[in-house]
Amino acid sequence: MLPLRLPKLRAAGLSGMVNGSMRLSSRCQARIRPTQSLCTSFLQEKLLEYELSIQDRHRCEKPKVPEPKYSLSFYSAEEVKEMADLQRQLLEENSRAVFEITANDVISAPHQTVDGAWRSVRHVDLRIRDDQQQLVSDQASNIGVYVPNDLPVVGRMLAHLHVVDPEVVFTAEPLPAAVPVDDDDQKSSPQYQGFPNRPFSHVGTVRDALTWTFDLISTPRSSFLRSLAAYATDDEDIAALTAPGAAEALRSER
């Protein structure tokens, strides 16, 4: 009888054969539990999508239209003078708070750091007009950087929404029921003072709002699609917007 030759074991973690059985080496390590820092907004969104998919597995009903949070008013160029003094002041402050960028140089291209995040470094020079001197300080100033949507994208959205005059000025006044109740300490805190988080979110032209306030490039989240389904009238549109994985399906088509 010819001897049977077994090939050498090359797989990592296998150290040999003992009485015909494989013996594992001690290099096998236990799994490391993820830290709390890994629970990012992306994971939270995935958990929300999973919860919504469980809820919608046995039902596909139309979401309810949410209660309005703002009272919208629109003013033409001739009617701007009729706006309240506070609204007109906010409009002027929003326009004055936009700084012109004169230089935008890349110091460090987007790169992945040790903690897995993506970062980049830029050198940005701003042109400060005379009427903007009050907004900056000699020591230090906090300036928010917002990337506007491309003008062709804004133009397509204006056409899609059938906006006749994109230079119409709007005002969004929070309704009393939608105003959060803050104590005096929070109202006096520096983080609650200054301009809104995004320019032209409460007053400005329709073109300004679509340019600066809304993200027209990224794929909408599932929560936004469900809110949009509340205003849909076609059953197929409602089913598509509320279906599990609707955001992923939309992202794959782009």
C-alpha positions in Angstrom: 0.0 0.0 0.0 1.4 3.4 -1.0 1.7 6.0 1.8 -0.8 8.8 1.7 0.9 12.2 1.7 -1.1 15.1 3.1 -0.3 18.6 1.9 1.2 21.0 4.3 -1.3 23.3 6.1 -0.7 26.9 5.3 -3.7 28.5 6.8 -3.0 31.0 9.5 -4.0 29.9 12.9 -3.4 26.1 12.2 -0.3 24.8 14.0 -0.5 21.1 13.1 -2.3 17.8 13.4 -2.7 15.9 16.6 -4.1 12.4 16.4 -5.8 13.3 13.1 -7.4 16.4 14.5 -6.5 20.0 13.8 -5.0 22.1 16.6 -5.6 25.8 16.7 -2.9 28.2 17.7 -3.2 30.7 20.5 -3.2 33.6 18.0 -7.0 33.6 17.9 -8.2 36.8 19.6 -11.5 37.7 21.0 -13.5 40.4 19.2 -13.0 43.9 20.5 -16.2 45.7 21.5 -16.8 48.9 19.5 -16.5 52.1 21.4 -19.3 54.6 21.8 -17.6 57.0 19.3 -18.5 54.6 16.5 -22.2 55.4 17.0 -22.3 58.1 14.4 -25.3 59.8 12.8 -25.0 57.3 9.9 -25.6 54.4 12.2 -28.5 56.2 13.9 -30.0 56.7 10.5 -29.7 53.0 9.7 -31.4 52.1 13.0 -34.2 54.5 12.2 -34.6 52.9 8.7 -34.7 49.5 10.4 -37.4 50.6 12.8 -39.4 52.1 10.0 -39.1 48.9 8.0 -40.4 46.9 10.9 -43.4 49.2 11.2 -44.1 49.2 7.5 -43.8 45.5 7.0 -47.4 44.8 7.7 -48.8 48.3 6.8 -48.3 50.8 4.1 -50.5 53.7 5.2 -50.0 57.3 4.2 -48.2 59.3 6.9 -50.0 62.2 8.5 -49.3 65.7 7.4 -47.2 67.3 10.2 -48.4 70.4 12.0 -47.0 73.6 10.4 -44.1 75.2 12.3 -43.9 78.4 10.4 -46.2 81.0 9.0 -44.9 82.0 5.5 -45.4 85.3 3.9 -44.3 86.4 0.4 -43.4 89.9 -0.8 -42.7 91.2 -4.3 -40.0 93.7 -4.9 -42.5 96.5 -4.6 -44.0 95.1 -1.4 -40.7 94.8 0.5 -41.2 98.3 1.9 -44.4 97.1 3.6 -42.5 94.4 5.6 -42.2 94.9 9.3 -39.1 96.7 10.5 -37.7 93.6 12.2 -38.2 91.5 9.1 -36.6 94.1 6.9 -33.7 94.3 9.4 -33.2 90.6 9.3 -33.2 90.6 5.5 -30.5 93.3 5.5 -28.4 91.5 8.1 -28.6 88.2 6.2 -27.4 89.9 3.1 -24.6 91.7 5.0 -23.5 88.5 6.7 -22.4 86.9 3.4 -18.7 87.4 2.9 -17.0 87.3 -0.5 -14.3 84.6 -0.8 -11.2 85.9 -2.5 -8.9 82.9 -2.0 -9.7 79.2 -1.4 -6.4 77.2 -1.4 -6.1 73.5 -0.5 -3.4 73.0 2.2 -4.1 69.4 2.8 -6.3 67.3 0.5 -9.1 65.1 1.9 -7.4 62.2 3.8 -8.5 59.6 6.3 -7.2 60.0 9.8 -6.3 57.4 12.4 -9.8 57.5 13.9 -11.4 56.8 10.5 -12.7 60.3 9.9 -12.1 62.3 6.7 -10.5 65.7 7.1 -9.0 68.4 4.9 -7.4 71.8 5.5 -8.0 74.9 3.4 -6.7 78.5 3.5 -9.7 80.8 2.9 -9.4 84.6 2.5 -12.5 86.8 2.9 -13.1 90.2 1.6 -14.7 92.3 4.4 -16.6 95.4 3.2 -16.9 98.5 5.3 -20.5 97.7 6.3 -19.3 94.3 7.5 -16.6 95.6 9.9 -19.0 95.3 12.9 -19.4 91.6 12.3 -15.8 90.8 12.9 -13.4 91.2 15.8 -9.8 92.2 16.0 -9.0 89.2 18.2 -11.1 86.3 16.8 -14.4 85.7 15.0 -16.5 82.6 14.4 -17.4 82.3 10.7 -19.6 79.6 9.3 -18.6 78.1 5.9 -21.5 77.0 3.7 -21.2 75.5 0.3 -23.9 76.9 -2.1 -25.7 74.7 -4.6 -24.6 75.1 -8.2 -26.5 77.7 -10.1 -27.7 75.2 -12.8 -29.1 72.9 -10.1 -30.9 75.8 -8.5 -32.3 76.8 -11.9 -33.7 73.3 -12.5 -35.3 73.2 -9.0 -36.9 76.6 -9.7 -38.3 75.3 -12.9 -39.5 72.1 -11.3 -41.3 74.0 -8.6 -42.8 76.4 -11.2 -41.5 79.5 -9.4 -42.4 82.5 -11.6 -40.4 85.1 -9.7 -37.4 83.6 -7.8 -36.6 87.1 -6.4 -39.8 87.1 -4.3 -38.9 87.7 -0.7 -40.3 85.3 1.9 -40.5 85.4 5.7 -40.9 82.4 7.9 -42.3 83.3 11.3 -42.3 80.5 13.9 -45.8 79.6 15.2 -46.3 79.9 19.0 -46.8 76.2 19.4 -43.5 75.5 17.5 -41.3 77.9 19.5 -39.2 75.9 22.1 -39.3 77.1 25.7 -35.8 78.1 26.8 -34.9 79.5 30.1 -33.2 82.9 30.6 -29.8 81.4 30.9 -30.0 79.7 27.5 -31.3 82.8 25.8 -28.4 84.9 27.2 -25.9 82.3 26.2 -23.6 83.4 23.3 -24.4 80.3 21.3 -28.0 81.5 21.0 -27.0 84.9 19.7 -26.0 86.0 16.3 -27.3 84.9 12.9 -29.3 81.7 12.2 -27.4 78.5 11.6 -28.0 78.7 7.9 -28.3 81.9 6.0 -31.7 82.8 4.5 -33.5 80.1 6.4 -36.1 82.6 7.9 -36.0 85.5 5.5 -34.7 86.1 2.0 -35.5 85.4 -1.6 -36.7 82.1 -2.9 -33.5 81.8 -4.9 -31.4 82.5 -1.8 -33.2 79.8 0.1 -32.6 77.2 -2.6 -29.0 78.3 -3.0 -27.9 78.3 0.6 -30.5 76.6 2.9 -31.5 73.4 1.2 -29.2 70.5 0.1 -30.1 69.8 -3.5 -27.2 67.4 -4.2 -27.3 64.7 -1.5 -29.7 61.9 -1.5 -32.6 62.6 0.9 -32.9 60.6 4.1 -35.7 58.2 4.8 -37.3 60.5 7.4 -37.5 63.2 4.7 -39.0 60.8 2.2 -41.7 59.8 4.7 -42.5 63.5 5.3 -42.7 64.0 1.6 -45.1 61.1 1.3 -47.6 62.8 3.6 -48.2 65.4 0.8 -48.3 62.8 -2.1 -51.7 62.0 -3.7 -50.7 59.0 -5.9 -50.8 55.6 -4.1 -47.7 54.4 -6.1 -45.7 57.4 -5.0 -46.7 56.9 -1.4 -45.7 53.3 -1.5 -42.4 54.1 -3.1 -41.5 56.9 -0.6 -42.5 54.8 2.4 -40.9 51.5 1.2 -38.0 50.1 3.3 -34.8 51.0 1.7 -36.3 53.8 -0.4 -33.3 56.0 0.2 -30.8 53.3 -0.9 -32.9 52.6 -4.0 -32.9 56.3 -4.8 -29.1 56.6 -4.2 -28.4 53.7 -6.5 -30.3 55.4 -9.4 -28.4 58.6 -9.1 
